[in-house]
């Protein structure tokens, strides 16, 4: 990492996989504690869990007679789908129409197309 070109706003941590370390400090913690009516302290643990997607990994693709390709899929990155169709099938991105349903945050799952 030491040989990488960096901007002045990037602070990697040598010897780790941390690419940028940024500290954010806002407000006065001591004043906040002093003004609090109630302070709760404790140690909490939860059972191990994992998230799962609520929809399947699937796509419906239709090749039209005029050369356009329509894709309906649950991806969160329709532009990558267009690039993949150009890369794998040689279809110009302007001919690829990707329709996606309303989607929320990925939270790590199904983040890649």
C-alpha positions in Angstrom: 0.0 0.0 0.0 2.9 2.3 0.6 3.7 2.5 -3.1 0.1 3.4 -4.1 -0.6 6.9 -5.2 -3.0 8.6 -2.7 -4.9 11.9 -2.5 -4.5 14.1 0.6 -8.0 12.9 1.9 -7.1 9.1 2.0 -5.6 7.6 5.1 -4.9 3.9 4.7 -3.7 1.9 7.8 -0.5 0.1 7.0 -0.4 -3.7 7.8 -4.2 -4.0 7.6 -6.9 -4.2 5.0 -8.2 -0.7 5.9 -8.1 1.4 2.8 -9.1 4.7 4.5 -9.4 5.6 8.2 -11.6 8.6 8.9 -12.5 9.9 12.4 -15.7 11.8 12.7 -16.2 13.8 15.9 -19.3 16.0 16.5 -20.5 17.6 19.6 -19.3 17.5 23.2 -19.7 14.0 24.7 -19.2 15.1 28.3 -21.8 17.8 28.0 -24.2 15.3 26.4 -23.8 12.9 29.3 -24.2 15.7 31.9 -27.5 16.8 30.2 -28.9 13.3 30.0 -31.8 12.5 32.3 -31.1 8.8 32.1 -27.9 6.9 31.3 -28.1 3.2 30.5 -24.9 1.1 30.5 -24.6 -2.6 29.9 -23.2 -5.4 27.8 -25.6 -7.0 25.2 -25.2 -10.0 23.0 -27.4 -11.5 20.3 -27.5 -14.9 18.7 -25.7 -15.2 15.4 -27.9 -14.3 12.5 -27.7 -13.6 8.8 -29.8 -11.7 6.3 -31.5 -13.2 3.3 -33.0 -11.7 0.2 -36.8 -11.6 0.0 -36.8 -12.2 -3.8 -35.1 -14.9 -5.8 -32.1 -14.4 -8.1 -33.8 -14.6 -11.5 -34.3 -12.7 -14.7 -36.7 -12.7 -17.6 -35.1 -11.8 -20.9 -36.8 -11.2 -24.2 -34.9 -10.7 -27.5 -37.1 -8.5 -29.7 -37.2 -8.8 -33.5 -35.8 -5.2 -33.9 -32.6 -6.3 -32.0 -33.4 -4.8 -28.6 -33.2 -7.0 -25.5 -35.5 -6.4 -22.6 -34.5 -7.7 -19.2 -36.6 -7.8 -16.1 -34.6 -8.7 -13.0 -34.1 -8.0 -9.3 -30.6 -6.4 -9.7 -29.7 -3.2 -8.0 -27.3 -2.3 -10.8 -29.1 -2.2 -14.2 -26.1 -0.5 -15.9 -23.9 -3.5 -15.0 -26.5 -5.8 -16.6 -26.2 -3.6 -19.8 -22.4 -3.9 -19.8 -22.6 -7.7 -19.3 -24.8 -8.1 -22.3 -22.5 -6.1 -24.4 -19.4 -8.0 -23.1 -20.9 -11.5 -23.3 -23.2 -11.3 -26.3 -21.9 -8.3 -28.3 -25.2 -6.4 -28.0 -24.7 -2.6 -27.9 -25.8 -1.2 -24.5 -28.3 1.2 -26.2 -30.2 -1.9 -27.4 -30.5 -3.3 -23.8 -33.5 -2.3 -21.7 -33.3 -3.3 -18.1 -36.4 -3.1 -15.9 -36.0 -3.5 -12.1 -38.6 -3.4 -9.4 -38.3 -0.9 -6.6 -35.4 -2.0 -4.5 -34.0 -1.0 -1.1 -30.6 -1.4 0.5 -28.4 -4.4 -0.2 -26.9 -4.9 3.3 -24.2 -7.0 1.7 -26.6 -9.5 0.1 -27.2 -9.6 -3.7 -25.0 -6.6 -4.0 -23.4 -7.8 -7.2 -25.6 -8.3 -10.3 
